[in-house]
């Protein structure tokens, strides 16, 4: 799993689970940019918007990891 940090969370991406539905890129294109590297750019949206979008991932390939302080 690859992780991309934003504030007190990280976006986890498990490429083996990804079915490439494209919901993330269509609905939050400021963060999820499949043609760029890195393809997940969490600095481009609010934490709340990212959490909401990751929750819509149909395959579960994207997840939110909360960093405990």
DRENPA-3360 file (N, C-alpha, C; in nm, 2 decimals, always signed):
BEGIN
1 = XXXXXXXX = +0.08/-0.12/+0.00/+0.00/+0.00/+0.00/+0.09/+0.12/+0.00 ~ +0.05/+0.22/-0.08/+0.12/+0.35/-0.09/+0.04/+0.45/-0.01 ~ +0.11/+0.55/+0.06/+0.04/+0.64/+0.13/+0.08/+0.79/+0.09 ~ -0.02/+0.88/+0.11/+0.00/+1.02/+0.07/-0.06/+1.10/+0.19 ~ +0.03/+1.18/+0.25/-0.01/+1.25/+0.38/-0.08/+1.38/+0.35 ~ -0.17/+1.41/+0.44/-0.24/+1.54/+0.44/-0.28/+1.57/+0.59 ~ -0.22/+1.67/+0.65/-0.25/+1.70/+0.79/-0.23/+1.58/+0.88 ~ -0.34/+1.55/+0.95/-0.33/+1.43/+1.04/-0.39/+1.30/+0.99;
9 = XXXXXXXX = -0.40/+1.30/+0.85/-0.45/+1.17/+0.79/-0.35/+1.14/+0.68 ~ -0.37/+1.02/+0.62/-0.30/+0.98/+0.50/-0.40/+0.91/+0.41 ~ -0.38/+0.92/+0.28/-0.46/+0.85/+0.19/-0.38/+0.72/+0.16 ~ -0.45/+0.61/+0.18/-0.38/+0.48/+0.14/-0.44/+0.43/+0.01 ~ -0.35/+0.38/-0.07/-0.39/+0.33/-0.20/-0.33/+0.19/-0.22 ~ -0.42/+0.10/-0.24/-0.38/-0.04/-0.27/-0.40/-0.07/-0.41 ~ -0.30/-0.06/-0.50/-0.32/-0.08/-0.64/-0.37/-0.22/-0.68 ~ -0.35/-0.32/-0.60/-0.40/-0.45/-0.64/-0.55/-0.46/-0.63;
17 = XXXXXXXX = -0.61/-0.37/-0.55/-0.76/-0.37/-0.53/-0.83/-0.28/-0.63 ~ -0.75/-0.19/-0.69/-0.81/-0.09/-0.77/-0.87/-0.15/-0.90 ~ -1.00/-0.11/-0.92/-1.07/-0.16/-1.04/-1.08/-0.05/-1.15 ~ -1.01/+0.07/-1.12/-1.00/+0.18/-1.22/-1.14/+0.23/-1.26 ~ -1.23/+0.24/-1.17/-1.36/+0.29/-1.20/-1.35/+0.44/-1.24 ~ -1.25/+0.51/-1.18/-1.23/+0.65/-1.22/-1.31/+0.75/-1.14 ~ -1.39/+0.70/-1.04/-1.47/+0.80/-0.97/-1.39/+0.91/-0.90 ~ -1.28/+0.87/-0.84/-1.19/+0.96/-0.77/-1.14/+1.07/-0.87;
25 = XXXXXXXX = -1.10/+1.04/-0.98/-1.04/+1.13/-1.08/-1.15/+1.22/-1.14 ~ -1.27/+1.17/-1.16/-1.38/+1.25/-1.21/-1.44/+1.34/-1.11 ~ -1.45/+1.30/-0.98/-1.52/+1.37/-0.88/-1.43/+1.46/-0.80 ~ -1.30/+1.44/-0.79/-1.20/+1.52/-0.72/-1.07/+1.53/-0.80 ~ -1.08/+1.59/-0.92/-0.97/+1.59/-1.01/-0.86/+1.67/-0.96 ~ -0.88/+1.76/-0.87/-0.77/+1.84/-0.82/-0.67/+1.76/-0.73 ~ -0.71/+1.64/-0.68/-0.63/+1.55/-0.60/-0.59/+1.43/-0.68 ~ -0.68/+1.36/-0.75/-0.66/+1.24/-0.81/-0.63/+1.26/-0.96;
33 = XXXXXXXX = -0.51/+1.25/-1.00/-0.46/+1.28/-1.13/-0.39/+1.16/-1.19 ~ -0.46/+1.07/-1.25/-0.39/+0.95/-1.30/-0.28/+0.96/-1.40 ~ -0.28/+1.08/-1.47/-0.17/+1.09/-1.57/-0.05/+1.17/-1.52 ~ -0.05/+1.19/-1.39/+0.07/+1.27/-1.33/+0.14/+1.18/-1.22 ~ +0.25/+1.22/-1.18/+0.33/+1.15/-1.07/+0.37/+1.25/-0.97 ~ +0.33/+1.24/-0.84/+0.25/+1.13/-0.79/+0.10/+1.16/-0.84 ~ +0.03/+1.05/-0.85/-0.11/+1.06/-0.91/-0.21/+1.11/-0.80 ~ -0.17/+1.10/-0.67/-0.25/+1.15/-0.56/-0.18/+1.27/-0.51;
41 = XXXXXXXX = -0.25/+1.39/-0.51/-0.19/+1.51/-0.47/-0.28/+1.58/-0.36 ~ -0.27/+1.53/-0.24/-0.36/+1.57/-0.13/-0.35/+1.72/-0.10 ~ -0.25/+1.79/-0.13/-0.23/+1.93/-0.10/-0.33/+2.02/-0.18 ~ -0.40/+1.96/-0.27/-0.49/+2.04/-0.36/-0.64/+2.04/-0.32 ~ -0.67/+1.99/-0.20/-0.81/+1.99/-0.15/-0.81/+1.98/+0.00 ~ -0.92/+2.01/+0.06/-0.94/+2.00/+0.20/-0.94/+1.86/+0.25 ~ -0.90/+1.84/+0.37/-0.91/+1.71/+0.43/-1.05/+1.65/+0.42 ~ -1.15/+1.74/+0.45/-1.29/+1.69/+0.45/-1.33/+1.64/+0.31;
49 = XXXXXXXX = -1.29/+1.71/+0.21/-1.32/+1.67/+0.07/-1.26/+1.54/+0.03 ~ -1.13/+1.52/+0.08/-1.06/+1.40/+0.05/-1.13/+1.28/+0.12 ~ -1.16/+1.30/+0.25/-1.23/+1.19/+0.32/-1.36/+1.15/+0.26 ~ -1.44/+1.25/+0.22/-1.56/+1.22/+0.15/-1.54/+1.15/+0.02 ~ -1.45/+1.19/-0.06/-1.42/+1.12/-0.19/-1.37/+0.98/-0.17 ~ -1.28/+0.96/-0.08/-1.22/+0.83/-0.06/-1.33/+0.73/-0.01 ~ -1.42/+0.78/+0.06/-1.54/+0.70/+0.11/-1.62/+0.65/+0.00 ~ -1.61/+0.71/-0.12/-1.69/+0.67/-0.24/-1.62/+0.57/-0.33;
57 = XXXXXXXX = -1.50/+0.53/-0.29/-1.42/+0.43/-0.37/-1.49/+0.30/-0.38 ~ -1.54/+0.25/-0.50/-1.62/+0.13/-0.50/-1.54/+0.00/-0.47 ~ -1.41/+0.00/-0.49/-1.33/-0.12/-0.47/-1.27/-0.13/-0.33 ~ -1.26/-0.01/-0.26/-1.19/-0.01/-0.14/-1.04/+0.00/-0.15 ~ -1.00/+0.04/-0.28/-0.85/+0.05/-0.30/-0.80/+0.18/-0.23 ~ -0.88/+0.28/-0.21/-0.85/+0.40/-0.14/-0.90/+0.39/+0.00 ~ -0.82/+0.44/+0.09/-0.86/+0.43/+0.23/-0.80/+0.56/+0.31 ~ -0.86/+0.59/+0.42/-0.81/+0.70/+0.50/-0.74/+0.63/+0.62;
65 = XXXXX = -0.62/+0.68/+0.65/-0.55/+0.63/+0.76/-0.53/+0.75/+0.86 ~ -0.58/+0.74/+0.98/-0.58/+0.85/+1.07/-0.45/+0.84/+1.15 ~ -0.38/+0.94/+1.16/-0.25/+0.95/+1.24/-0.29/+0.99/+1.38 ~ -0.27/+0.90/+1.47/-0.30/+0.93/+1.61/-0.18/+1.01/+1.67 ~ -0.22/+1.12/+1.74/-0.12/+1.21/+1.80/-0.07/+1.15/+1.93;
% end
